[in-house]
Amino acid sequence: MSPDRRSFLKSAAVAGVGAPALGGTLRREEVAHPDRRQACDAGKSVHSILEEDHPYIYIDPCMQMWPDADFHLAHRHGVTTYAVTAWDPHAAAASALRLKREGRAGLLLAAQDGDWVGYELSRLQAFHEAGLRMMLLAYNANNQLCGGCLDRTDGGLSLLGQRVVEECNRVGIVLDLSHTGRRSTLEIIDRSAHPCVYSHSNVDALVPSPRNIDDEQIRACTSRGGVIGLVSWGPLVMKPGTTHRPTLDEFIEHIDYVVQMTGSTRHVAIGTDMSIGTYPLHEHDPFGAPAYPSFTARYNEHVTADIRSPERNVEGYSDYAEIVSVAASLLARGSGILGGRRPRHPGREPPPGVRRGVRVGAVATSSRGCSGGNGPMTWEMGFVFVVIVVALVLFVTGRYPIDQVAIAIPVV
């Protein structure tokens, strides 16, 4: 039986997850491998364990964790920080660099949808103080703030939505544009004083879908310093006219597209939308529901309709530990998303023309041999996996220090 919500939140509200954070002082080599196949067959998302950690700092800007997740193993899947967007969120985030050195994984609190704001702007500061660091204003459907990407109309930002954008800028909540209506995303980008992010969206030119984004949205976001989190979720990678499960190479085409368009890897992230633990089955209103576009229909027919199945992600990246092979594929393509760069030192002014606190593509350094002072990183120090979302960039660059992301148990 799964724990009740109160017990779950109490146990999960820690500054970093992994053996040191939950249940004592287990060391990596003392943790047994779970029976992944048996758990997956039962509908629980379980990921393989890496015997040895890789040198990259990997931050997933969109995923879910559930009460039956194996928190004591979260640091062994190859992920440094998980941006959790669960319906009943808990969170605590800590410095990704420190977590990497300690062999732990961190949680960063994000919210999908802004309807919880109601008509009370004060709730934004309250939730920020509780640990919220990133949020969507709308999730597929229109609400009091703006339009959703699946609704019939998109009127853009409401007057209240304009104030919410300003308040998020003021308190330090990064605006996530995935699941949001096209017009609304462009208006949010235009109104925001800080960069915005698509945490888990793909390229509409490659895979037309109301959940994907077009060239204008990509250019608008990245021209303001934002980041596009390309997502390995199968329905958003499945090409028109195909019936097979999408491959890792087909997913990487979306990365290449954004890199070629922007001329840089500084605006690219990887968001998986994967789960750890058992994803709840969607509840259906017996009185009916709006006829939103069924953009997953082809995938459901030809690949799988089981929302808990690992096959809902692309072949080659449905398990967090496969990030090692993803990195190898990017290296084989010569992708600049992997590379060595100089660490960003707190207090140092950003390059000319870049506002302090909004530098994009800030370094995520290897835990091994990072030099102190002003010395540049070398390739011997290991590759740097810049899979980072604007939220964490703002923390690293000093606008919103990540060490100030406190333990959080927001109750929606």
C-alpha positions, -999 to +999 in steps of 0.1 A: +000+000+000+014+034-009+020+059+019-006+086+026+001+120+012+012+135+046+037+107+052+050+110+016+056+147+018+072+144+052+097+118+040+104+135+007+111+170+019+149+167+019+176+189+005+188+161-018+176+126-025+196+094-025+210+072+002+224+100+023+190+118+022+165+091+030+170+063+054+205+066+068+240+063+054+238+036+027+267+039+003+263+033-035+279-001-036+256-014-008+223-006-027+209-037-044+195-036-079+157-035-081+138-060-102+131-035-130+112-057-153+088-069-126+081-034-114+076-020-149+052-048-157+032-037-127+030-001-140+058+014-119+085+034-136+118+020-125+152+030-139+184+011-142+213+017-118+247+028-130+275+009-113+298+039-118+286+075-122+293+094-155+312+127-155+283+148-167+259+170-148+225+162-161+194+183-151+161+171-164+138+201-166+105+181-166+097+148-150+074+133-123+080+115-090+053+096-071+050+083-035+063+048-043+094+061-060+127+045-049+141+077-035+171+059-021+182+050-056+175+084-073+212+094-072+222+062-092+203+068-124+227+093-139+206+124-131+220+152-110+188+172-105+151+164-113+127+192-119+096+176-105+062+185-119+040+160-100+004+169-091+011+168-054+046+183-056+073+183-030+107+197-035+140+207-023+168+217-046+205+222-039+235+231-058+239+207-088+277+209-084+276+200-048+251+172-053+274+158-080+304+158-057+284+141-030+269+115-052+234+127-046+204+139-067+184+170-061+147+180-067+136+213-081+100+223-076+080+232-107+043+236-113+023+225-143-006+250-147-013+283-131-049+279-121-039+274-085-030+311-084-067+319-086-070+357-084-045+361-056-011+374-067+002+370-032+002+332-037+032+335-060+054+349-034+041+324-008+049+295-031+082+309-040+091+311-003+080+275-001+104+265-029+086+269-062+111+279-089+094+273-123+058+272-135+034+269-165+007+295-167-016+271-185-017+234-190-034+225-223-067+243-215-074+280-212-076+294-177-078+328-161-042+337-170-038+327-207-046+302-234-037+265-234-023+247-265-052+223-269-081+247-264-103+260-292-092+296-289-061+314-276-067+350-265-032+355-252-024+368-218-053+381-197-048+413-177-043+391-146-019+369-166+002+400-174+005+408-137+014+371-130+043+374-154+055+405-137+052+390-103+070+358-113+098+380-126+099+399-093+100+369-069+121+347-091+099+320-107+110+310-142+081+309-167+077+276-186+058+278-219+052+241-227+015+231-229+006+268-234-012+284-264+010+298-292-002+334-289+001+332-251+037+320-253+047+348-276+031+374-253+046+359-222+081+360-238+075+396-249+063+407-215+088+389-193+119+408-182+138+375-179+143+345-203+116+319-205+118+282-212+100+254-230+108+226-206+094+198-227+084+206-263+096+196-297+099+211-332+066+214-350+083+216-384+095+180-379+064+166-360+033+187-364+014+187-331-004+212-310+020+203-282+051+212-303+063+247-311+070+265-344+100+284-357+086+317-345+082+305-310+117+290-310+133+322-323+113+344-299+123+323-269+160+319-278+165+355-289+156+366-254+181+342-239+156+313-233+161+276-235+142+249-255+139+216-237+135+190-264+115+161-251+120+123-256+084+115-251+074+093-280+041+110-293+060+143-299+088+125-318+067+103-340+070+115-376+039+118-399+033+087-419+053+064-396+041+036-374+072+025-356+083+035-321+105+067-325+142+062-322+169+081-303+183+094-336+149+108-346+148+126-312+183+140-318+170+155-351+150+179-329+181+189-310+200+194-343+171+215-357+172+240-328+210+241-329+210+248-366+183+275-363+199+294-334+235+287-345+244+276-309+239+248-284+234+274-256+197+273-260+192+235-260+181+212-231+167+177-228+134+173-209+122+136-206+087+139-191+096+105-176+084+093-141+100+076-111+074+057-093+039+048-105+022+074-127-015+077-116-041+067-142-061+096-155-095+101-140-124+106-164-155+126-156-185+103-161-205+134-174-180+139-202-150+160-211-142+187-237-132+173-271-095+183-270-074+173-299-061+137-295-026+143-307-015+109-293-040+088-313-016+074-338+010+065-312-017+048-291-027+027-321+007+017-335+030+017-305+013+017-271-016+034-254-003+024-219+007+057-204+029+039-179+048+019-204+085+026-210+076+025-247+060+059-243+095+073-246+118+069-276+137+037-282+171+043-267+160+067-240+133+053-218+155+047-188+175+075-171+206+054-170+206+055-208+218+091-206+253+077-210+244+063-245+225+095-253+257+114-245+277+090-267+253+096-296+257+134-292+294+131-292+294+109-323+275+136-341+299+163-329+272+180-310+283+211-291+258+203-263+287+183-248+318+203-241+342+220-217+336+256-206+348+279-179+329+279-146+307+309-139+320+326-107+295+343-084+298+381-085+315+382-119+298+404-145+283+387-175+295+393-210+286+427-226+251+429-238+238+402-214+219+412-184+231+400-151+212+369-140+199+359-174+229+343-190+219+312-209+239+281-213+258+287-180+283+260-173+273+228-156+307+214-146+321+179-140+325+170-104+360+158-111+389+183-111+370+215-115+397+242-110+393+269-084+400+305-092+398+317-128+415+288-146+397+274-176+384+238-176+403+213-197+391+183-216+410+161-191+385+172-165+357+154-184+330+166-207+304+189-195+268+179-203+250+212-207+215+199-203+202+228-183+170+248-181+168+286-176+157+281-141+190+266-131+209+290-152+194+319-132+204+302-100+240+295-111+245+330-125+235+346-092+200+360-099+183+334-078+210+315-058+202+278-059+213+272-024+184+294-013+159+270-027+147+257+007+130+225+017+094+229+004+061+212+011+036+232-007+000+218-004-022+227-034 
